[in-house]
Amino acid sequence: MLQFAKFVTIRAVLAVLTLVLVSFIVFSLMELVPGDCAERYIAFKNSQGAVITPADIQIERVRLGLDQPYVQRWGSWILNAFQGEFGDSCILRVNIAQLLGQKFWLSLGLCLSALFLAYAIAIPVGILAATSKNAALNNGLRLVSYLGLALPNFLLALMIMLFSTIMFGDSLTGLFSKEFRDAAWSYAKVKDFLGHAWLPVFILGWSATAFAIQTVRALMSDEVGKLYVTAAEARGVSGSKLLMRYPARHALSPIINSLGFDLNRIFNELPIVALILTLTEAGSLLIEALARSNDQQLAGAIIFMLTAAIVGINFVTDIILALTDPRIRRSIVG
């Protein structure tokens, strides 16, 4: 028990240190962008017809605390970030926490749902592909997984939208119907959301499922032929009991450990899918902040929150692996 507590403590410290390091990188990138937040906001106001003087820029810089030393500003930013407070958007001039609000959680929910869908399909299908002797089945599953890897998510989204528009007159865009976009959450709104969210979840899970099938298949194929499986068969263990108790248990450990990586990969695909499907969530806000408005404060907040979610998932998966495999604990604490 003491060894496990030590393991959890070490992993928690490493998780916090990772977030601190990421915050430093994100904040530094925000600082390296030409022109600080005061200059970008004043330039934006100038484009709207306002008359701006150098004194106005200096006043804005002091108001935002940009006249303080770099380390002090980073320290304030990271302390506030750990409390979920990221200040105001550089361009939109609204509180970032309020601006993101439910949008980030909607994005995270879509990504996690896509991840769950991918592994709910990939684990049984990958095990079947690795253990089945049916050549037609194996080739069919291999073809489907190759198609998933070869067909980009954004192209799949365009194909589905075109087909739906031609056949049903509905492009299937957005996360809510018009009457529910600004309405308070209710049973009707949740039902409407689920009726729209299945499409981005399916599209985001498309390539993730194909990749996971290939991974599970490769890991299971490697484990099935090992001597400990043959020894178990000699002792009379067979069928699904043999597969789940021996090769699957060892093969799926790397899968669990890669959940954070896969979540990151799915979120990386979300902004493009969000643009195509006109989703109003954090993915579309990230594209807007990076490519259009150059709002580095908003972009940095989204990236930090995503990193925090990934680090949190990695921490949980490490604990799960430590509970199921003592070798993991020994590799960390000795």
Secondary structure by P-SEA (a helix, b strand, c coil): caaaaaaaaaaaaaaaaaaaaaaaaaaaaaaaccccaaaaaaaaaaaacccccaaaaaaaaaaacccccaaaaaaaaaaaaaaccccccccccccccccccaaaaaaaaaaaaaaaaaaaaaaaaaaaaaccccaaaaaaaaaaaaaaaaccaaaaaaaaaaaaaaacccccccccccccccccccaaaaaaaaacaaaaaaaaaaaaaaaaaaaaaaaaaaaaacaaaaaaaaaccccaaaaaacaaaaaaaaaaaaaaaaaaaaaaaaaaaaaaaccccaaaaaaaacccccaaaaaaaaaaaaaaaaaaaaaaaaaaaaaacaaaaaaacc
